[in-house]
Amino acid sequence: MSGPMIFSRCRRPLLAFALCGAAFTPASLHAEEAVRLGTIYLEGGDGGAISGGTGYTVSETATGIKAGVPVTEVPQAVGVVTEQELKDRDPVQIEDALAYVPGVTASVWGVDDRYDQFALRGFDLGTSGIYRDGLLNKAMNFSGFKVDPFMVQRIDVLKGPSSVLYGSNDAAGMVNIITKRPVFAPFTEARLSYGSHDTVEAGLDTGGSNADQTLAWRLTALTREGANAEKNTRDDRDLLALGLTWAPTDRTSVTFLGHIQRDRLAPNSFIPVAGEDYPAEKGELPASFTNAQHPWNRFDTEQASIGWQAEHAFNDALKLRQNFRYARQTTDYRHIYFNGMILPDYTPSDDTMNFAAFSVDETAKTAALDTQLEYRSTLAGGENILTFGIDLSRREVSGRMGWDNSYSVPVSDPSYDFVVTAPGIYQDNTTKVIEKGLYLQDHLRFSNGVTVTGGLRRSWVENTTDNHLSGSTSRQDDTATTGMIGATWDLGNGFVPYASYAESFTVNIGSSFSGEQFRPTEGKQVEVGLRYRPEGSNLQFAAALFDITKTNVLTSDPGNPGFSVQTGEVRHRGVELEARGQVTEQLSVVAGYTYLDARITKSNDGDAGNRTPLAPKHQASIWADYAFAGKAEGLSLGAGLRYVGETWGDTANTRSVDSYVLADMALRYDWEGYSAALGVTNLFDKDYAATCDASVGCIRGEGREVTLTLSKRF
């Protein structure tokens, strides 16, 4: 599409023009004049623990060890999505960016634009395991603080318990999104794209620095208008992110990061299946119904954040770091959704679908502060890095929720042609969660290639809920102590074996029949692995064997129906294999395989011995990108395959979800600073179910999505 044609389709043409029309005029952005060059930070270079990496690999990480060390010295599996991989695959969502990371099952809830949802090592993290720049970015109620990949520099996936460094967190691990930040070199990149469902997007990423190389800035902006595969949906976003770095000396730097974002998105859509949820002889529901949502549905949010990352080295041995972010989101959510094959009075039915109207109007606020003191010394003949940290987070969500299940739709004549009125309010709460933590982590590196890492944390968590309908207040206080110990050994020939033990905890709100407060669920993992990096290459190989056990899991109280006890247990054991990097000067590859034995080992619900829902036994993927040479120089072709094995949709294992294979493709041509790219996910438009539930049907996986992008770099 030409520029005028694109802008004519926009509901916000002035913003699109401001982002891209001006950006394609380089003279207006940078004057060509000679300046004195100081230290130059190259964007995308593998120059540090939060850099974009080199190609498809990185050498360092600050996610598993906050002081920042080589990846090979972290005694747990770490997956990384590099800046180059993000560029080549150009994912629309964070969950799409994680699709080729071993151990991660992306988009486990199918077509659902509200959040970035994924499972890690078989555990459904949803949005409870997402961090940004080392600070929590977790959802509160229905406020998800969704991050756009266009403002992302790289993504780290720390697998296994991480509570020592990050507090309350699932035993599966966490995802740490690294935000784009200023660099001390001028650059500008502008882009226009057009894709499936008449989706139009314009973006701008630009930055520079002063002549003294002490002050750098960056502006990242994006606007998008579109929809997803279902009728009556929107996929609109306006994003503006700003960064400012002040580095007056080699020992001091402060980076301020802020953003504002406005989304108009769509919720998910469970639909009943003939032969499963209602008699097969009644026939499948028509595509016009299954591929649509009620016009009443919407998921509109506005969010903003501001914070800083500061660092000061007192000398070569002692360093102080502080990270802070405050974020706020308002959510206006309306959803008419399938509520089962029942009548409004809950009488089962073979031919009537019940739909419930659900509404949410809430405001969420989060503030997170992490202060670290790092001391480097010599200990027992080795280089020692001791990190002492204090972190504090405060999260608050306040809002009202409504619900009304009075809507019935016949299977024989399904239609969304009915009026929905605002449902009655059934909940009006303000919930506050305050978490404090003290942690200590020590990393000791010996000259023989051995490193030993140990950590200990004490956490205090306070949950308070004010019920504005009843006028009551409930409060729960929890404490937890977690630890980890691990070691790596660089054998000097590229091979680095490692082993570790790590712990985690998550809070359970409520009490037993006797009134005893629920204790936190505890997670423990034993992991052994082997990394290999051939000398002189940009290739990395990794293998990991892990055994995760969760105890204090809630399960039914057999003597008191409606209450729970904490005798449940879940165990996930598996193997992960990964290869990534540059095979030749022209060919880059990311490949992975995961075997997972995920079981409910103890339960009073009759499901002991069953497989955990959403956890495939086998999963594999490969992505390859080939850059042509000679007369075709500038042309690159990427292609990928993703296999996700059969899963279960419920703990009772009564509803299985078939395995599926998806193909992706990317074609790019670069010339004279310009780039034209064609990206396709689910290339063959595979029709599949992402998950199914025993009572509310299935939710479809994403169909084929095509995007054509033209960009210019100055």
C-alpha positions, 0 to 999 in steps of 0.5 A: 500500500502507498502511504496515502492509502494507508493513512486514509484508512486510519482513524488517527491519521495525524498521529500516523503522519507525525510518526512516519511522515516526518521520520522519513525526512532525515535532514530534519532529525540530524545535522551532519557535523563533526563531533568529538567522539567519546565512548560509543555504545553500539546498539545491538552489540553484545556489550553487556548483561542487558545488551541486545546480543550478537545475532542469536546469542548473548554472552552475559545476563543480569537476570539470574545473577543481578551483578551481571555474569556470563550466561555460562556461570548461571547454574540454571537454564536461561533462554534469551530472545535477542534483538536480532531474533526480535527483528527477524521474526517481528512478533506482535506480542511478547508471547509470540516472541517466546514461541521458540524458547524451549520449555515455553508454550506460547499462547496457551489461551489462544486468540486472547489479546488482553494479556501475554500468556504462556506456560513455562515448564508446564506451569501456566504463568499467565501474567504472574511471571512477567518482569520488566527491567528486573522489576515486577510487571505482574497483572493485578486482577484484570490489569495486565500492563501489557508490553509492546515488542517494539519497545523491547531490546531483549527478553530473558527467560530464567527457568526454575525457582527465582524467589531468592532474587525476585520474591513471590514467584512461581517455581516455573521461573520468570520472564524478564523483558529488557526495555530499549534504552538510550545509546550514545550514538545518533540513530533513527528508524521509521516504519510503516506496515499493513497486515491481516484484518486491515491492520495498519501500523506506524512506528518511530525509534530515534535517539542521540546524545550530546557532544560530550557523550554524557547525556543520551536520549531515546524516543520510541513511538507506535500507533496501530489500528486493526483487528484480529481474526474474529468479527467485532474486534479491535487491535488498536494501540498508541505508544510513546516511550521515552528514555534519558541516560545521564553518565557524567563520569565512568563511575556514575550513570542514571537512566530514566525510563517512562512510557504511556500506552493506550490499547483497544483490544479484544477478549478471548472466546470459548465456543462449544464443540459438537460431539463434546459439549452438545450432541453431534447430530445437532451439527457444528456451529457456523463459522459466522458465529464461531469467528465473531464476538458480541459487539458489546465486548471490549478490553480498553486500557490506558497505562503509564509508567515512570522510573529509573535505573541508577548505578554508582561505583564508589571504587573498583570494589564497591558499587550501588545500584537502584531500580525503581518504577511506578506504573498505573493502568485503568481498565474498561472491560466488557465481555459476553462469554459462553458459560456452558450448555445450561439454562440461566437457572443452571439446568443442563441443556443439549441445545441452549448455550448460556452466555454471561455478561461480565464487566470490570471497571478498575484502576491498578497501581504498582510501585517497585524499588530494588536497591543493591550493594555489590562488593567485589573481593578475593575469597578463598583464592577466587574472585568473589561478587557479593550482592546484598539487596533490599526490595519493596513493592506495593500493588493496589487495584480498586474497582467494580465487577458485574455479572449477569448470566441471563442470556440464552442462544440456541445451537440451532440458530446461533447469533449475537443479535441480542441487546446486552445491558450493563450487569449488576455489580457483585464485587466492589473491592480495593486490594493492596499487596505489599511485599518486602524482601532482604536478599543476599547472593554470592558468586565465587569464581575460581581460576580453575573454571569453577563458579559457586553461587548461593543465595538466601532471602527473607520475604514479608507479604501483606495482603489487605482487601477492603470490601466496599459493598459489605464495609468489611476488611480482610488482611493476611500476612505471610513470611517465607525464607527461600534459598538456592545453591549451584555450581558451574565448571568451565572445562576449558574446551567449550563444555560447561556442566552445572548443577543447582538447587533452588526454592520458590514460594507463592501466597495462598489467600484464605483459610481452612475450615478450622480457621488456620491461614493458608501457608504459601505454596513452596516450590523446589527444583533440582537441575543439572545441565550442560552448556557448550560453545565451540571455540571461535564460533557464535554457536551455543548449545544447552541441555538441562534436566530438571525436577520441580516439586510444588507442595502446600498446594490447595486441594479439597477438604474431604471432611468439609465440602467447600473448604480446602486443605494444603495436602496437594502436590504437583511434580514436573520433570523434564529435559530441555535441549537448545541450539542457537547461533550462527551456523555459517556466515549466512545461516542463523538457527534457533532450535529446541526440544522439550520432554515434560512429565507433568503430574498431579502427585497428591490431591483429594479431588480424584485427579492424583496421577493425572497430567497437569493441564496445558502441559504437553509431553513433547514440544519442539521448534526450529527457526532458521534465517538465511542471508543471501550473498552475491547478487542477492545480497540484502535478501534474507529468508527465515522459516520456522516450525513449531510442534506442540504435543497433546495436552489436557484442558482440565485436571480431571483429564476428561478433555484432551487437546490435539497436538498441532504443528505451525509454520512461520515465515519471514522474507526481508530485503535491505538496501541503502538503509531501507528494508522491506519485510514480509512476515507470516505466522501460521503460514498454512492457516492451521485450524486448531484448538489452543485449549479446551475446558470440560464445561465451556468448550474450546478456544481457537488458536491464532490463524494465519497472520500476514504483515508487510513492513517498510522501514528506513534507518538513518 
